Amino acid sequence: MNTPRTSRLGLSELSLLFSSVGWLFREQLFEDIGIDAQVEILENNLPTGKIIAIQVKSGESYFVEQNENGIIYRPDVKHVEYWLKYSIPVIIVLYNPCDKMLLWVPVHQDTIKKTEVNYKIEISKEAILNKETYLVLRNVFKLNYQENRMMKLLLDYPWMKMIKEGEVVYAEFEDWINKSLTRTSIKIYCHSRNGYKEFYIPQHYAPRHSIFDIVQNFIPWADYEMDIDGYREHKEEEYEYLCSRYDREDDMTYYTEPFEDFYEEPEDIVPIEEGDEIDLYRVVLKLNDIGESFLIIAKYIYNEPIFEFTTFSVNDMF
């Protein structure tokens, strides 16, 4: 059973977290309306006006009901109805005093599931809130994820079209091998028949995800394979550096072993270049089922809008 003291531990932990990163945390005076606190996002130490409402639940009992993906939280019906009509974004935070873990989930129609008698919300075990991950809270102010995904497919359509037309499209991304928090930027590029084209996705952080997870989520319309030609070219340069010996007297270059003995074809995707801090990957993109299907949809979307421009409704007549 959670005591009144336990119920405040989560609020104290959140206050400590947001104070340490410079965001403005304000506890609500009244706790019985389903909102315990608010936090305002700061950028460059200046308030942004972006405020998030927070419902905090502290105690081991909130972590008892769970499945392989997440924790099941069952909110009060009156709170759900209140949250859905709230004028600012609402998140739920669960706090486990045993390991001091904070888990969070945004509250909207897609995260709240109706049951026979009430509601339930599944909170992912991956949705950890701490100093390394708090910036993900900015995402609650973005477009809903369905619209965001569709917009991204529309923006990426030219790349899909180039691949379909036989162009070779590459993606480069890096792995920061000595960092605990996974991060990478992605460059998509093509030396096309119409000139060089490039698109850059700035560095993103993805706690508890791999760099390949990041790439797959930013380029959901493609599978990828190792750029063997590029890898071999890099290995040839490495071979020249490691295995060549120049004889001044003979004015000739000798090699300690044949290149084919030095070179080993990778069976999986491996870095094209390895460094002390960063490994660089380069892959060739191939359309997957999402990409092939979107190209069919794009034929309709980009078809000449003759019908739209030559018809009108009865409402337009008044």
Secondary structure, 3 states (H helix, E strand, C coil): CCCHHHHHHHHHHHHHHHHHHCCEEEECCCCCCCCCEEEEEEECCEEEEEEEEEEEEECHHHHCCECCCEEEECCCHHHHHHHHCCCCCEEEEEEECCCCEEEEEECCCCCEEECCCCEEEEEECCCECCCCCHHHHHHHHCCCHHHHHHHHHHHHHHHHHHHHCCCCCEEEEEEECCCCCCEEEEEEEEEECCEEEEEEEEEEECCCCCHHHHHHHHCCCEEEEECHHHHHHHHHHHHHHHHEEEECCCCEEEECCCHHHHCCCCCCCCCCEECCCEEEEEEEEEECHHHHHHHHHHHHHCCCCHHHHHCCCHHHHC
